[in-house]
Amino acid sequence: MIAADRPDRRSARLFVVEADGTMRDRPRAGLATLFNPGDLVVANDAATLPASLHGTHVPSG
């Protein structure tokens, strides 16, 4: 069994990156409060996100 087989929905978290680069961690229950008309939402339910991304890490402090 892998973690994706039995997600704990109560503890689900969101990683939010604002337009100004500010990053924060929020509970999943607050997802709808983050949207404005015209926003783009990218969702991944494959449980492979870290292995799927390519890029360059820039230190954020």
Number of C-alpha atoms within 10 A of each C-alpha: 5 7 8 11 8 8 10 9 9 9 9 11 14 13 11 14 11 10 7 6 9 9 12 10 10 13 12 14 13 10 12 8 7 9 10 8 5 6 8 8 6 5 7 7 7 8 12 10 10 7 7 8 8 7 5 6 6 6 5 7 3
